[in-house]
Amino acid sequence: MNTKHVTDRTERKNLKRAARKKAAPKAKRASGVARGSNKKKVKVLVKGQRKR
C-alpha cells in the first residue's frame, strides 16, 4: 500500500495495519525450500589456483 501522501505517523500506521488486515493471507513456504542460514552454501574456489 502506498502511504507516501500521509504525513502523520500514527495515521500512516493505522492505514497500514488496516491494509494488512484486509489483505489475503500469504501462502506458506513450500516444505522443500530452505531459508536463510539453512540454504546450501556455494563452494568458492581457492584464489590463485589453476584448475588445469
Secondary structure, 3 states (H helix, E strand, C coil): CCCCCCCCHHHHHHHHHHHHHHCCCCCCCCCCCCCHHHCCCCCCCCCCCCCC
